[in-house]
């Protein structure tokens, strides 16, 4: 029994722990392309540039919109239709990205 347990532990140590899904570089390239093509409709919100984040009326934003502050962790799943509002270190809207 103990030998079987040791064998399972050794087998588990040999498995790959590589991350699943596309690499961050590929996702970044996709986000750049989607943003350039405005797949998330960011152009409609360009008037928000320079607006303090706490003054954004979120009820006017598309579903699934994310307001991303500096150092905020977000999921790495890519969705070309999702609007991401990037907040600068000054607390104001700095840019938009589609991902």
N, C-alpha and C positions, 0 to 999 in steps of 0.2 A: 504494500500500500504506500509506504513512504517513498519507494523508488518511483512509483507512478506519479506521485505529487511533485517530486523533484523534476521528473521529466516534463510535466506540464509547465512548471515554472520556467525551465530552460527553453521550452518551445515558445512560450509567451515572450521571452526576452529576445527571441529571434525575429519577431514580427516587425514589420515596417510601421513607423509612426509618422509617415509623411502626411502633410496636410491634404485634405480633400478639396476638390474644386480647382478653379483656375488660379494661377499665381496672381499676387497683387499687381504685378506689372501689366498683365493682360487686362485685369479689371480696370486699371487706371487708363489704359489705352482705349478701352471700350467707353469709359466715362468721358474721355476727351472727345471721342467721335460723337457720342450721344449729345453732349453739351453743344458741340458745334452745330449739330443738326437740329437742336432745340426740340428733342423728342419729348421733353417733359413740360414744355410750354413756359419756360423760364422768362422768355421775352415779355410776357404779359405782366411780370412783376418787377421789371427793371426799375420802376419808380421807387421801389423799396430800398435801393442802394443808399446807404448812409443813415437809414432809420434805426433807432435803438431797437434791439431785439425784443425788449419787453413792450414795445409799442406796436408790434405786428398783430394785426387782427387775424388770428389763425382760422377763423370761420370763413375767411375769403380764400383760403389756400386749398389746393386740390387734396383729396384723400391721400394718405401715406406720405405727405410732405414731412421732411425732417428739417428741423432748425438745429444746425450743428455748431456748437461752440468750440473754441480752442481746447485741445486735449480731450475732447469728448470721444468716447469709444462708440463706434457704430458697427452694425453688422456688415460683413463684407459681401453680402449677396448683391448681385448686380441687377438692377431694374431700370432700363433706359427711360421708362415713363415716370420714374419717381423724381420729384423736385427736391433738391437739397439746398437749403439756404445756409450759406457759410457766414458765420459771425466772426468778425475780427477780434483782436485782443482789446479793442476799444469798446466792445459790446454792441457794435453796429453792423448792419448787413454789409458784407464786403463783396460777395459774389454769389452766383448760383451755379449748381452743377446738376447734371442729369445722371444719376446712377442708383 
